[in-house]
């Protein structure tokens, strides 16, 4: 019985065990959690001190002010919860990027009720939140950025939707994990392509180009050069990686394989 209890979705979300889901996802009462913030706890302590002082000195106005502020705090719990309730979250289009760039994941937030949603925060894991307002009956898109360190498939991972509207005394949140991924291509090589240089010959259309007949000089080593043409003596002398260049007769054609 206890094993089945801890396998329920509510307990899985409390202990951050979030399943990957396909959108759209509608936030209902089973997905939304609410707790007082640090300012809410300080506000409760102040109300307790005001109540003790009113009882000690029999202050009628003190009772009125204390219960008025306490009632406003209790009503704000409902407004904080309703700011996320029935909000629909759907995955948008994600464009591929190269390794080392920032991948952008698009989320679509839709308000299916007649109430507007204010200051809804979207916070990926270990990143700063972004806040958006969702008009009543409309959709708003927001982009979440993640660094793509290496090629392959990059997943967005779980993120948190939260709000502290309207007074900041309570924080309502819901943790989600949409099935969103981005293709990360290998980072392009910035080395220049070999150039076909030389002077065009006469009659036979032959030109002086890259070959293996005559030594022409040395140039800096480029990624992909044959190790047989590396000037190892120059490397031993501390002149860096250099590649030997040779010239020969060739037709004025350049093939890229």
VEXPANU-32804 format. One record per residue (C-alpha): residue in one letter; x, y, z. Coordinates in steps of 0.2 Angstrom, whole numbers, padded with zeros to 4 digits, always signed. Layout:
AXYZ/...
//
This chain:
X+0000+0000+0000/X+0014+0012+0004/X+0023+0008-0012/X+0007+0012-0022/X+0005+0028-0012/X+0023+0035-0017/X+0020+0030-0035/X+0006+0043-0037/X+0009+0058-0048/X+0007+0070-0033/X+0021+0062-0023/X+0032+0061-0038/X+0031+0079-0041/X+0034+0084-0023/X+0050+0074-0023/X+0055+0081-0040/X+0052+0065-0049/X+0044+0072-0065/X+0039+0062-0080/X+0042+0068-0097/X+0025+0073-0105/X+0019+0078-0122/X+0010+0094-0123/X-0002+0102-0121/X-0003+0102-0102/X-0017+0110-0092/X-0013+0115-0075/X-0026+0108-0063/X-0027+0107-0044/X-0016+0091-0044/X-0002+0100-0052/X-0001+0116-0043/X+0007+0119-0026/X+0007+0134-0015/X+0017+0139+0001/X+0021+0156+0009/X+0036+0166+0004/X+0049+0173+0016/X+0039+0190+0015/X+0023+0180+0019/X+0031+0172+0035/X+0037+0189+0041/X+0020+0196+0038/X+0013+0182+0048/X+0025+0186+0063/X+0020+0204+0062/X+0001+0200+0062/X+0005+0189+0078/X+0013+0203+0087/X-0001+0215+0082/X-0013+0202+0089/X-0004+0200+0105/X-0003+0219+0108/X-0021+0221+0104/X-0026+0208+0117/X-0014+0215+0130/X-0020+0233+0128/X-0038+0229+0123/X-0036+0239+0107/X-0052+0238+0097/X-0044+0247+0082/X-0029+0235+0083/X-0041+0220+0082/X-0049+0228+0067/X-0032+0231+0058/X-0025+0214+0062/X-0040+0204+0056/X-0042+0215+0041/X-0024+0212+0035/X-0026+0194+0040/X-0041+0192+0029/X-0032+0201+0014/X-0018+0188+0016/X-0030+0174+0016/X-0039+0180+0000/X-0023+0182-0009/X-0020+0163-0007/X-0035+0161-0019/X-0029+0174-0031/X-0011+0167-0032/X-0018+0149-0035/X-0030+0156-0049/X-0016+0165-0058/X-0009+0147-0063/X-0025+0137-0063/X-0032+0131-0080/X-0016+0138-0089/X-0011+0127-0104/X+0007+0125-0108/X+0012+0118-0125/X+0029+0116-0134/X+0033+0127-0148/X+0045+0125-0163/X+0064+0123-0159/X+0077+0127-0172/X+0094+0117-0173/X+0110+0126-0168/X+0128+0123-0169/X+0139+0117-0154/X+0144+0132-0143/X+0128+0142-0147/X+0112+0145-0137/X+0098+0134-0141/X+0081+0143-0140/X+0065+0132-0134/X+0048+0141-0137/X+0034+0138-0125/X+0016+0143-0128/X+0005+0149-0113/X-0013+0149-0116/X-0027+0156-0104/X-0043+0146-0106/X-0053+0157-0094/X-0059+0174-0094/X-0046+0180-0081/X-0030+0188-0085/X-0014+0181-0078/X-0001+0193-0072/X+0018+0190-0069/X+0019+0172-0073/X+0037+0166-0071/X+0045+0153-0081/X+0061+0146-0074/X+0072+0133-0082/X+0084+0123-0070/X+0098+0134-0062/X+0093+0149-0073/X+0085+0166-0070/X+0066+0167-0073/X+0057+0176-0086/X+0040+0184-0083/X+0025+0186-0095/X+0007+0192-0094/X-0006+0181-0102/X-0022+0190-0108/X-0038+0182-0105/X-0042+0169-0119/X-0026+0172-0128/X-0009+0164-0130/X+0008+0171-0127/X+0025+0163-0132/X+0041+0164-0122/X+0058+0157-0127/X+0070+0148-0115/X+0088+0148-0119/X+0100+0134-0115/X+0119+0132-0119/X+0123+0119-0132/X+0141+0113-0127/X+0142+0098-0139/X+0134+0090-0153/X+0119+0078-0152/X+0102+0080-0145/X+0099+0093-0132/X+0084+0092-0121/X+0076+0106-0112/X+0073+0097-0096/X+0061+0101-0082/X+0056+0119-0079/X+0045+0128-0066/X+0030+0139-0069/X+0027+0150-0053/X+0019+0166-0048/X+0018+0177-0033/X+0004+0188-0038/X-0004+0198-0031/X+0004+0203-0014/X+0020+0192-0015/X+0015+0183+0002/X+0013+0166-0006/X+0021+0157-0020/X+0012+0145-0032/X+0021+0134-0043/X+0021+0119-0054/X+0035+0109-0061/X+0034+0102-0079/X+0045+0092-0091/X+0039+0094-0109/X+0046+0082-0122/X+0056+0096-0131/X+0073+0093-0139/X+0085+0102-0151/X+0097+0095-0163/X+0115+0102-0161/X+0126+0101-0176/X+0145+0100-0174/X+0154+0117-0174/X+0160+0122-0191/X+0178+0122-0194/X+0185+0139-0197/X+0201+0134-0206/X+0202+0141-0224/X+0200+0129-0239/X+0216+0126-0249/X+0217+0139-0263/X+0222+0135-0281/X+0236+0148-0284/X+0249+0150-0298/X+0252+0157-0315/X+0242+0150-0330/X+0254+0142-0343/X+0254+0144-0361/X+0247+0132-0375/X+0243+0117-0364/X+0232+0126-0351/X+0244+0119-0338/X+0246+0130-0322/X+0258+0130-0307/X+0247+0123-0293/X+0249+0112-0278/X+0260+0097-0282/X+0274+0087-0277/X+0288+0091-0289/X+0297+0107-0283/X+0298+0115-0265/X+0290+0132-0265/X+0290+0136-0246/X+0281+0134-0230/X+0265+0141-0223/X+0256+0139-0206/X+0249+0122-0203/X+0230+0120-0206/X+0219+0106-0199/X+0218+0092-0212/X+0236+0094-0219/X+0246+0078-0222/X+0258+0075-0208/X+0271+0070-0221/X+0272+0088-0226/X+0275+0095-0209/X+0291+0103-0206/X+0297+0094-0191/X+0314+0102-0190/X+0305+0119-0189/X+0294+0113-0175/X+0309+0107-0166/X+0317+0124-0167/X+0302+0132-0159/X+0295+0140-0175/X+0278+0132-0173/X+0269+0120-0185/X+0273+0123-0203/X+0268+0114-0219/X+0279+0112-0234/X+0272+0117-0250/X+0277+0110-0267/X+0272+0115-0285/X+0269+0106-0300/X+0259+0106-0317/X+0241+0103-0316/X+0225+0107-0326/X+0215+0122-0320/X+0202+0112-0311/X+0199+0111-0292/X+0190+0096-0285/X+0182+0097-0268/X+0179+0079-0261/
//
